[in-house]
Amino acid sequence: MLKVPFYKFSSISSSHYFSINAQEDSIIYFGTNIGLVAFYPYKKTNYQNKYNTFIRRIFLNDSLFFAGALLENKLDKRTSFDYENNNIIFEYSSAFYEDADKNLYRYRLIGEDTTWSEWNEYAKKEYTNLWEGKYVFEVQAKNIYENIGKTAKFNFKIKAPIYRTYVAYFIYIILLVLFIWLIVKVNIQRLIKQKDRLEKIVLERTEEIRMQKEEIEVQNENLQQQKEEITAQAEELLSKNEIIEKAYNNIKLLSEIGKEVTSNLEIKNIIKIVYDNVNTLMDASVFAIGIYNSEKNRIEFDGAIEKSKNLEFHYDDVNNKKQLSVICFDNQKEIIINNLLDEYQNYFDQEPKAIAGDIPNSLIYLPLINKETKIGVITIQSFKINAYNEYHLNILQNIATYTAIALENADAYRQINSQKNIIEMHSEAIRGSIRYAQTIQNAILPRKEKIDKYFENFIIFRPKDIVSGDFYWYSYIENYHFIADIDCTGHGVPGAFMSMIGNTLLNEIVNGKKIVNTADILTKLHQLIIVSLRQQESENNDGMDVCLCRLEKKDTYTEVFFTGAKRPLLVYKNGYSEVESIKGNRKSIGGTQKKLNQEEFVANQIIFETGGIIYLSSDGFTDQNNPERKKFGSQQLTDIIINNVNKTMPEQAFIYNKALEQWMNGEEQRDDISLIGIKI
């Protein structure tokens, strides 16, 4: 009989069993390929048996220090390690051998960390660069029954490096004391020498001070004299400062006057503003501005003021050289007189006479000129003698400069307004003609009530200008309904002329010549446009893009024929979930299209058995851009149509108009827009 006391049943579960025999003593025997196994089901095992954990090997800097089975040691000289041996590796194991490979371990190093590590299966731990001090390495094992074995301990010490020993620190202190003593000694010697040098300097400075005292006494006398001179200069500077401050205030005021004058474009207002401001700076009992009228060759004074009252309009003839204003204007030089009765003889051999108002005693005349353009004269006059000096002349010269600019601006503004009025008159006349053209164009468009009689429909018609290059056309003949959406070259008046030609020719072709095939209709229209506009004799390539449909109601269905000139037809049939786009021909109506002239127009047949809707349009809707310059696009229009085909035709028209407005978001309409929906 073979007993295997340490086998667990699971360990032999993969063996082959030949026989099983249960004895009366409750022992069960198994015959296996590895021998006879006895199982004692009632024999109890003590899972709490104590067992040891051993430290097997210790390495110092990769050199083996200990090998064996260490449970605990005492700290002694042998376990006191030099600092260079501060890298230590511990290897350990357990004395529990049942499933020994499943034993777990944990460890800690007291002196570095008192916390136990997590349980793990590794039987090795390495510590590097340990600091000097006392340590206790502890390790525990845990078997498969969660029973923790006895703790193995290793006490050891890491010695401090020689430069961190007490002896080293003592030497450091000795050296520091010696260093401080040396510094003190050197400083004492330096201070002694400095003291001797300072005593010598004090003696020298005392002599210098004595000499300086004598010099200061002499200088005090000079300073007293200078003080008196400075006081006199200060009084002079104060006077000059008042003059400078006054000049600064005048410059500031002149700048404000200039801004106010040049910002006004009415001559009477300019004269009033200049007068009000001049009166704050000097005596201007009489003030006038004369403006040169080149057509009548005279200087005209309108709005002159004397003693705050307006004088009547008067003028000085430039051919009359015995007037101060004319002399000033001709010579472009200022005239300043402070006693008119005495100084008038310097200009004329007669006594002064007043053309308007009273005779003054003092006056200034200045020419008004801007960029070599003679504008007129400005004058201020006083009834006092010696009322004006160089200061007043300078101020008035500055004001004259601003006044000349303002008057020229006002004259330019007057001319611009005059031209604007002329342009507005012409524009209104043109707009009136265009509005009349709009009335004519609206008259040739088919009445919606005529189409409503046969079909539910909507028509979106939005000209870019007053009149449109887009138009729609309808006719009923021989049980056929014809509907077309035409986009002529250009928009506005040129486009409107083309639309009238197109409307006339379509009526002639269908209603007059009774041509009912849609392909033949566009072929004939193409030929007549070329002839009407003499396009083979000129470089004129104007024409039109056309979407033309012929509708005929049968007993059980509706037949539609479509022909397009560079325009598609959008078709929705009831019961379908998409809108079909049927392309037209690539060539347009009119123009000498060499590559496409041989292409024949095609009539596309569409049968509506259950009803539906057809949509005719120009390119204005899909080409309309938003503020980001992105076009509305055919796909977006198709998507909106398919989402709203079940709504009434007026509701659809409202939705499409609203979608277009939201897309434009205030952007200008770029082309004529037309979109027609016909419900079959």
JOJODA-V80034 format. One record per residue. RES is the residue in one letter. OMEGA is omega in whole degrees, 0 to 359 (NA if undefined). D_CENTER is the distance of its C-alpha to the mean C-alpha in whole Angstrom. Layout:
BEGIN
[[RES,OMEGA,D_CENTER] [RES,OMEGA,D_CENTER]]
END
This chain:
BEGIN
[[M,180,96] [L,176,92] [K,178,90] [V,188,87] [P,185,86] [F,178,82] [Y,168,81] [K,186,79] [F,181,79] [S,182,76] [S,181,77] [I,184,80] [S,181,78] [S,180,77] [S,178,81] [H,180,84] [Y,179,86] [F,180,90] [S,177,91] [I,183,91] [N,178,94] [A,180,94] [Q,181,97] [E,179,98] [D,176,97] [S,176,93] [I,178,93] [I,181,91] [Y,178,91] [F,173,89] [G,185,90] [T,179,87] [N,178,87] [I,177,87] [G,181,90] [L,182,91] [V,178,88] [A,181,90] [F,180,88] [Y,185,89] [P,184,87] [Y,179,88] [K,183,88] [K,178,85] [T,178,83] [N,183,82] [Y,182,78] [Q,178,78] [N,178,81] [K,177,79] [Y,185,78] [N,168,77] [T,185,74] [F,168,75] [I,188,73] [R,183,74] [R,177,73] [I,179,71] [F,173,70] [L,182,69] [N,178,66] [D,176,67] [S,183,71] [L,178,73] [F,183,75] [F,174,76] [A,181,77] [G,179,79] [A,185,79] [L,176,78] [L,178,77] [E,179,77] [N,175,78] [K,180,79] [L,177,77] [D,183,79] [K,184,79] [R,181,79] [T,171,75] [S,189,74] [F,174,72] [D,186,71] [Y,181,67] [E,177,66] [N,183,67] [N,172,64] [N,189,63] [I,177,65] [I,177,66] [F,171,67] [E,187,69] [Y,180,70] [S,182,72] [S,177,74] [A,176,78] [F,191,77] [Y,179,77] [E,189,77] [D,185,73] [A,182,73] [D,179,70] [K,174,68] [N,177,69] [L,184,66] [Y,169,65] [R,188,64] [Y,171,64] [R,179,63] [L,179,63] [I,187,65] [G,175,64] [E,181,60] [D,182,59] [T,183,62] [T,176,60] [W,176,61] [S,173,59] [E,176,58] [W,176,61] [N,186,61] [E,183,63] [Y,182,63] [A,183,66] [K,177,65] [K,181,63] [E,175,62] [Y,181,61] [T,174,59] [N,177,59] [L,178,61] [W,179,61] [E,180,65] [G,180,67] [K,183,69] [Y,172,67] [V,176,69] [F,180,68] [E,178,68] [V,178,68] [Q,177,69] [A,177,70] [K,183,69] [N,185,71] [I,179,70] [Y,179,72] [E,179,70] [N,183,72] [I,181,71] [G,181,74] [K,184,75] [T,173,73] [A,184,73] [K,174,73] [F,179,73] [N,177,73] [F,183,72] [K,174,71] [I,180,68] [K,177,70] [A,174,67] [P,187,67] [I,182,69] [Y,176,67] [R,177,66] [T,178,70] [Y,179,71] [V,181,73] [A,180,70] [Y,178,69] [F,179,72] [I,179,72] [Y,181,68] [I,179,69] [I,182,72] [L,179,70] [L,179,68] [V,179,71] [L,181,72] [F,179,69] [I,179,68] [W,181,72] [L,180,72] [I,179,69] [V,181,71] [K,181,73] [V,181,71] [N,178,70] [I,180,73] [Q,181,74] [R,181,71] [L,178,72] [I,180,75] [K,180,75] [Q,179,72] [K,179,74] [D,182,77] [R,180,74] [L,179,73] [E,179,76] [K,180,77] [I,180,74] [V,179,75] [L,181,78] [E,182,76] [R,179,73] [T,179,76] [E,180,78] [E,181,75] [I,180,74] [R,181,77] [M,180,77] [Q,179,73] [K,179,75] [E,180,77] [E,181,74] [I,180,72] [E,178,75] [V,182,75] [Q,179,71] [N,178,72] [E,179,74] [N,181,71] [L,179,69] [Q,179,70] [Q,179,71] [Q,179,67] [K,180,66] [E,179,68] [E,181,66] [I,179,63] [T,179,64] [A,179,65] [Q,180,62] [A,178,59] [E,179,61] [E,180,60] [L,179,57] [L,179,56] [S,179,57] [K,180,55] [N,177,52] [E,179,53] [I,181,53] [I,180,50] [E,178,48] [K,179,49] [A,179,48] [Y,179,45] [N,178,45] [N,179,46] [I,179,43] [K,181,40] [L,179,42] [L,178,42] [S,179,39] [E,178,38] [I,180,41] [G,180,39] [K,183,36] [E,183,38] [V,185,40] [T,179,37] [S,181,35] [N,185,38] [L,177,39] [E,186,42] [I,181,45] [K,177,47] [N,179,44] [I,180,44] [I,181,48] [K,181,48] [I,180,45] [V,181,47] [Y,182,50] [D,183,49] [N,179,47] [V,181,50] [N,178,52] [T,185,51] [L,183,51] [M,179,55] [D,178,58] [A,180,57] [S,175,60] [V,180,59] [F,179,56] [A,172,55] [I,178,52] [G,182,54] [I,184,52] [Y,175,53] [N,186,54] [S,181,54] [E,181,56] [K,178,59] [N,179,59] [R,178,59] [I,187,57] [E,179,56] [F,179,56] [D,181,55] [G,176,54] [A,186,56] [I,174,57] [E,181,60] [K,177,61] [S,178,58] [K,180,59] [N,175,58] [L,178,60] [E,178,61] [F,174,59] [H,181,61] [Y,175,61] [D,179,62] [D,183,63] [V,178,62] [N,178,65] [N,186,67] [K,180,67] [K,177,69] [Q,184,66] [L,180,63] [S,181,60] [V,178,61] [I,179,62] [C,182,59] [F,182,57] [D,184,59] [N,182,59] [Q,178,56] [K,181,57] [E,175,57] [I,177,60] [I,181,61] [I,181,65] [N,173,66] [N,191,69] [L,183,69] [L,181,73] [D,189,74] [E,182,71] [Y,180,71] [Q,178,74] [N,182,72] [Y,184,70] [F,180,72] [D,179,76] [Q,180,76] [E,182,75] [P,176,72] [K,180,71] [A,176,69] [I,177,67] [A,180,65] [G,182,66] [D,180,68] [I,179,68] [P,176,66] [N,179,68] [S,180,64] [L,172,61] [I,170,59] [Y,176,57] [L,177,54] [P,174,53] [L,184,49] [I,177,48] [N,180,44] [K,176,44] [E,176,47] [T,179,47] [K,183,50] [I,181,49] [G,180,52] [V,172,53] [I,182,53] [T,168,56] [I,184,57] [Q,181,60] [S,178,62] [F,177,66] [K,174,66] [I,179,68] [N,181,66] [A,188,63] [Y,177,60] [N,183,60] [E,179,57] [Y,180,55] [H,179,55] [L,181,54] [N,180,51] [I,182,49] [L,177,50] [Q,178,49] [N,180,46] [I,179,46] [A,179,47] [T,179,44] [Y,182,42] [T,180,44] [A,179,45] [I,182,41] [A,181,40] [L,178,43] [E,176,42] [N,181,39] [A,179,41] [D,177,43] [A,179,40] [Y,179,38] [R,180,42] [Q,179,42] [I,179,38] [N,180,39] [S,178,43] [Q,180,41] [K,180,39] [N,179,42] [I,181,43] [I,180,40] [E,178,40] [M,179,43] [H,181,43] [S,180,40] [E,178,42] [A,179,45] [I,179,43] [R,177,41] [G,178,44] [S,181,46] [I,178,43] [R,176,43] [Y,176,47] [A,178,46] [Q,178,44] [T,179,47] [I,182,49] [Q,178,46] [N,182,46] [A,182,50] [I,178,50] [L,181,48] [P,178,50] [R,182,50] [K,180,49] [E,179,52] [K,179,54] [I,180,51] [D,182,51] [K,185,55] [Y,187,55] [F,163,51] [E,186,49] [N,166,46] [F,178,42] [I,172,41] [I,183,37] [F,185,38] [R,176,35] [P,176,35] [K,178,32] [D,182,34] [I,176,37] [V,192,39] [S,171,39] [G,172,39] [D,169,39] [F,177,43] [Y,188,44] [W,179,48] [Y,176,51] [S,177,55] [Y,183,58] [I,175,61] [E,179,63] [N,178,62] [Y,172,58] [H,177,55] [F,176,53] [I,182,49] [A,172,46] [D,188,43] [I,178,42] [D,181,39] [C,177,41] [T,178,39] [G,176,37] [H,183,36] [G,185,37] [V,179,41] [P,179,41] [G,181,40] [A,176,43] [F,179,45] [M,181,45] [S,179,45] [M,177,48] [I,181,50] [G,180,49] [N,181,50] [T,183,53] [L,178,54] [L,177,53] [N,180,56] [E,184,58] [I,187,58] [V,185,58] [N,182,60] [G,185,62] [K,176,63] [K,173,62] [I,187,60] [V,177,59] [N,186,58] [T,179,54] [A,179,54] [D,180,56] [I,181,55] [L,177,51] [T,180,54] [K,179,56] [L,179,52] [H,182,51] [Q,183,54] [L,177,55] [I,180,51] [I,180,52] [V,184,55] [S,182,54] [L,179,51] [R,187,53] [Q,177,51] [Q,180,53] [E,184,54] [S,178,51] [E,180,47] [N,179,46] [N,180,44] [D,180,43] [G,182,44] [M,172,43] [D,190,41] [V,168,44] [C,188,44] [L,178,48] [C,171,49] [R,183,53] [L,177,54] [E,180,58] [K,176,59] [K,182,62] [D,187,64] [T,181,62] [Y,175,58] [T,180,56] [E,179,56] [V,171,53] [F,183,53] [F,171,49] [T,182,49] [G,172,45] [A,181,44] [K,176,41] [R,177,40] [P,173,41] [L,176,42] [L,187,41] [V,172,44] [Y,177,44] [K,180,47] [N,180,48] [G,178,49] [Y,183,46] [S,181,43] [E,176,41] [V,180,40] [E,177,42] [S,179,40] [I,184,43] [K,174,42] [G,176,44] [N,182,45] [R,183,43] [K,179,45] [S,180,44] [I,178,46] [G,179,47] [G,179,47] [T,181,48] [Q,189,47] [K,184,49] [K,187,48] [L,184,48] [N,181,51] [Q,181,53] [E,180,51] [E,178,53] [F,184,51] [V,175,52] [A,181,53] [N,181,51] [Q,178,53] [I,181,52] [I,177,54] [F,180,53] [E,183,56] [T,180,54] [G,180,52] [G,181,48] [I,170,45] [I,181,44] [Y,177,41] [L,183,41] [S,166,38] [S,181,37] [D,184,33] [G,182,31] [F,185,30] [T,181,29] [D,181,27] [Q,182,25] [N,174,22] [N,181,19] [P,178,16] [E,178,14] [R,178,17] [K,181,19] [K,177,23] [F,171,25] [G,181,27] [S,184,31] [Q,180,30] [Q,178,28] [L,179,31] [T,180,34] [D,180,32] [I,180,32] [I,184,36] [I,180,37] [N,186,36] [N,184,38] [V,182,41] [N,179,43] [K,178,42] [T,182,44] [M,176,43] [P,178,42] [E,178,39] [Q,180,38] [A,179,37] [F,182,35] [I,182,33] [Y,177,32] [N,181,31] [K,179,29] [A,180,27] [L,180,27] [E,179,26] [Q,179,23] [W,181,22] [M,177,22] [N,179,20] [G,180,20] [E,181,20] [E,176,23] [Q,188,26] [R,184,27] [D,173,30] [D,184,33] [I,174,33] [S,179,37] [L,184,37] [I,175,41] [G,180,42] [I,180,46] [K,183,48] [I,NA,51]]
END
